């Protein structure tokens, strides 16, 4: 099946077997948007005889059974769509060959790069001025406790520079903390 990210409209080719009947939550590897992906619906269920239906036309028995079948199918589909919290799946398939390429706005790209760079700068400053504390905290497993005030101060400065929209929609600061302060470990 070809699925489209609701966040950035990138299309991905995903095998039907990877999507269970109740659907899955997926995360776009490009924009990190999360959405619920349901399995492809068998369109033959929705095919109804070629007769026309108007308010004046009587409904014959064969049409009633087709409508009942359609209602059952829709009811089954609604039952499968009940919200269940399951583990989130990140799409790892390659983009579909027929997928349209999304051209990223140059201004948006500059803002994204600036946000990443600023996160790395603030976290690097923490490391430069607190190398011994970082080494001790990393060795003891208490990195957050040891550098908590410095991290909070850097976080507040980052939020002020970048703005709330970018801060809420990205993990650049957390990624910089894990990469620079935690030496690539997933501590934060």
FENLIN-V23082 format. One record per helix or strand. SS is the DSSP state (helix for helix, strand for strand). FROM is the first residue (numbers start at 1). LEN is the number of residues. If there is no record, write none. Layout:
# FENLIN-V23082
ss->SS from->FROM len->LEN
ss->SS from->FROM len->LEN
This chain:
# FENLIN-V23082
ss->strand from->2 len->3
ss->strand from->11 len->3
ss->helix from->16 len->3
ss->strand from->24 len->4
ss->strand from->34 len->4
ss->helix from->43 len->4
ss->helix from->61 len->20
ss->strand from->88 len->3
ss->strand from->95 len->1
ss->helix from->106 len->24
ss->helix from->131 len->10
ss->helix from->143 len->20
ss->helix from->164 len->6
ss->helix from->172 len->10
